[in-house]
Structure formats: structure tokens, C-alpha cells
């Protein structure tokens, strides 16, 4: 039996012990890192001719990583953002590997020096407050199914939650008595508690009353599908698209054709900003680590930009100059001048 290489042994420890145990990363993050190395091993096998069981740290050079990133773009059609995500996963692994194998520190740091490609800042897409109201009016609240859809959509918007945070919610995460709150678990399994407004409390109460036979313990998932299994991100996307299509029929000017769950998160952030809420609070509300991430909303709001520019304006609009023919004193002087 072939002995595992230093690369395969370290990669296994990184994925199974370091990320899951010590870092406590979410399943989605670990899955993303795993997929990066599945692609890297596929590239090495198909393009370089080095099988997974033969790959060593000596084979993984900065040049090989650059070729891998180019392969992702040209052969697999990956976007620049996706390639940067793959490089971030590779950086994380080699940052870990240099401590596991100090003798490879130079090689690891050479790969850590590989820079991310520049990405054009994407436009932040969000709905107006009127658009949100129309969307939330779309579910049929006379049915239990419609009340479930409204509970999901209203909570998705009002808490500015990521879609994964919504599907991971359990009954014990929701507090409906005053002060009403919901506990969201985000990236890196970091939790934050956000307030629930009165309207959302009423909507959630109606939904939970409908489903009381299934929401029996604090560990029961708050939202589930028709098979009473945990709701998936795709399931939330389906519910959103269904109601977006209904809303667009009457208000195509306010509801774009494509609205993603993250668009509702953007919408809440923009509405908070437009309402005068401080960026630091919005950062904490969204669960951002750095306020720089939150600043994309300030840069995106054209109305706020204009107000800020107008407030800082010190240049007065000049009054139009009078025509010289309207100056009576000047005209009399010119007339008298002609008499001399």
C-alpha cells in the first residue's frame, strides 16, 4: 500500500481537523474549501499528469497555482470572484501548512504572496420600501401555506439574514415575548441577536400556531418543506421567486425580474441607511466583521450622496447679470456723451 504523501496527509488534517474542529467553520465553508482542492487535484491529474496519490508539496509551486487559476477561468468558465475564492482557500491551507511543516515555510509563503485579481465593484441591487411592501403583500395569508411564505419572506427582509441563517433557524432561536428577538448564526458559526418588530412577531406567531404540531421542541427547525424536512436554500429561493412573479404582474416597475434572497438583505441595509441609522449599527445588524464591508451601501445610495454633496455646498448660484441696456444711469451718460 502506497504511503500518503506529505500533501495529502496535511490536506486531510486541514479539512477534517483544523477547519471543522479548531476553526469551527460552517459546513458550507468547509464544503467550499473541499471543492477547491477537488478542482486542484483534478487539474493536476488531467493537465499536469500528477495523480492525487502522487502529489507532494514540491509539486505545488506558485507557477502551478497560477496555471490552475487560469484553467478555472479558461476551461471551466469561472468568474474572477470565484477564482479569488479558490485562491483564498489555497492561502488558508498554506498558511496552516507552514506551521505544520516549518521546513516548507519558504514555499508556503511564496504561494501566500500570490495576489487576488481585481474585481469591479458590483452594483448593490435592492428593492425600494414600496417594492418590499408589494412583495410581502403577495402571499395568500388566508392559507397556512401562504402564512408560511410570508413568515419566511418577512423574516428574511426584517432581520437582514443570509438565506443560510434562515434555514438554520430553530424554534429556540426565536423569542416572541417582549423584547422580541431572533438569534442568527452566520459565517464562522458566529451568532448575533437582532430585534423583531411588532408586525414580524404577529406573522411568526400565526405561522408557529399553524405548525405547532411539528414545532414541538426548541431544537425543531423553524422552517421545513412539505416532507417536514429542514428547509433548503433552494426552497427559500423557490418561494421568493414564486412571490416575485406574482408581485411583478401588477407592479413591474417596482419589482425586478430577478430578486435573490440576498437582495432582501441588501434592501434592509439600504433602508436602514436611508433612515439615518449609523453604519456601525448596520454593520453589527448584518453580522459584518469590518465596517468597510458595510460601506458598500453608503457608496451605492445616490440620493444620500446628493444630499451630502448639497449639504456641503458653499458655492452660491450666481444671479444673472443685468443687460447693460437696462442700466438707466449708463444709458443717460451715453446719450449725453453724444451731445458733446
Secondary structure as the mmCIF struct_conf table of DSSP 4:
data_model
#
loop_
_struct_conf.conf_type_id
_struct_conf.id
_struct_conf.beg_label_comp_id
_struct_conf.beg_label_asym_id
_struct_conf.beg_label_seq_id
_struct_conf.end_label_comp_id
_struct_conf.end_label_asym_id
_struct_conf.end_label_seq_id
HELX_LH_PP_P HELX_LH_PP_P1 UNK A 2 UNK A 5
HELX_RH_AL_P HELX_RH_AL_P1 UNK A 6 UNK A 13
HELX_RH_PI_P HELX_RH_PI_P1 UNK A 14 UNK A 22
BEND BEND1 UNK A 23 UNK A 23
HELX_RH_AL_P HELX_RH_AL_P2 UNK A 27 UNK A 43
HELX_RH_PI_P HELX_RH_PI_P2 UNK A 44 UNK A 48
TURN_TY1_P TURN_TY1_P1 UNK A 52 UNK A 54
TURN_TY1_P TURN_TY1_P2 UNK A 57 UNK A 59
HELX_RH_AL_P HELX_RH_AL_P3 UNK A 62 UNK A 74
TURN_TY1_P TURN_TY1_P3 UNK A 75 UNK A 75
BEND BEND2 UNK A 76 UNK A 76
HELX_RH_AL_P HELX_RH_AL_P4 UNK A 80 UNK A 100
HELX_RH_3T_P HELX_RH_3T_P1 UNK A 102 UNK A 104
HELX_RH_AL_P HELX_RH_AL_P5 UNK A 105 UNK A 112
TURN_TY1_P TURN_TY1_P4 UNK A 113 UNK A 113
HELX_LH_PP_P HELX_LH_PP_P2 UNK A 114 UNK A 118
HELX_LH_PP_P HELX_LH_PP_P3 UNK A 120 UNK A 125
HELX_RH_AL_P HELX_RH_AL_P6 UNK A 129 UNK A 136
TURN_TY1_P TURN_TY1_P5 UNK A 137 UNK A 137
BEND BEND3 UNK A 139 UNK A 139
TURN_TY1_P TURN_TY1_P6 UNK A 141 UNK A 142
BEND BEND4 UNK A 143 UNK A 143
HELX_RH_AL_P HELX_RH_AL_P7 UNK A 144 UNK A 158
TURN_TY1_P TURN_TY1_P7 UNK A 159 UNK A 160
HELX_RH_AL_P HELX_RH_AL_P8 UNK A 163 UNK A 167
TURN_TY1_P TURN_TY1_P8 UNK A 168 UNK A 168
STRN STRN1 UNK A 170 UNK A 170
HELX_RH_3T_P HELX_RH_3T_P2 UNK A 171 UNK A 173
STRN STRN2 UNK A 174 UNK A 175
BEND BEND5 UNK A 177 UNK A 179
HELX_LH_PP_P HELX_LH_PP_P4 UNK A 180 UNK A 180
STRN STRN3 UNK A 181 UNK A 185
HELX_RH_3T_P HELX_RH_3T_P3 UNK A 187 UNK A 189
STRN STRN4 UNK A 191 UNK A 195
HELX_RH_AL_P HELX_RH_AL_P9 UNK A 198 UNK A 210
TURN_TY1_P TURN_TY1_P9 UNK A 211 UNK A 214
BEND BEND6 UNK A 217 UNK A 217
TURN_TY1_P TURN_TY1_P10 UNK A 218 UNK A 219
BEND BEND7 UNK A 220 UNK A 220
STRN STRN5 UNK A 221 UNK A 221
BEND BEND8 UNK A 222 UNK A 223
STRN STRN6 UNK A 224 UNK A 224
TURN_TY1_P TURN_TY1_P11 UNK A 226 UNK A 227
BEND BEND9 UNK A 228 UNK A 229
STRN STRN7 UNK A 230 UNK A 230
HELX_LH_PP_P HELX_LH_PP_P5 UNK A 231 UNK A 232
HELX_RH_AL_P HELX_RH_AL_P10 UNK A 233 UNK A 250
TURN_TY1_P TURN_TY1_P12 UNK A 252 UNK A 254
BEND BEND10 UNK A 255 UNK A 255
BEND BEND11 UNK A 257 UNK A 257
HELX_RH_AL_P HELX_RH_AL_P11 UNK A 261 UNK A 274
TURN_TY1_P TURN_TY1_P13 UNK A 275 UNK A 276
HELX_RH_AL_P HELX_RH_AL_P12 UNK A 279 UNK A 286
TURN_TY1_P TURN_TY1_P14 UNK A 287 UNK A 287
BEND BEND12 UNK A 289 UNK A 290
HELX_RH_AL_P HELX_RH_AL_P13 UNK A 291 UNK A 300
HELX_RH_AL_P HELX_RH_AL_P14 UNK A 302 UNK A 311
TURN_TY1_P TURN_TY1_P15 UNK A 312 UNK A 312
HELX_LH_PP_P HELX_LH_PP_P6 UNK A 316 UNK A 323
HELX_RH_3T_P HELX_RH_3T_P4 UNK A 324 UNK A 326
HELX_RH_AL_P HELX_RH_AL_P15 UNK A 328 UNK A 337
TURN_TY1_P TURN_TY1_P16 UNK A 338 UNK A 339
#
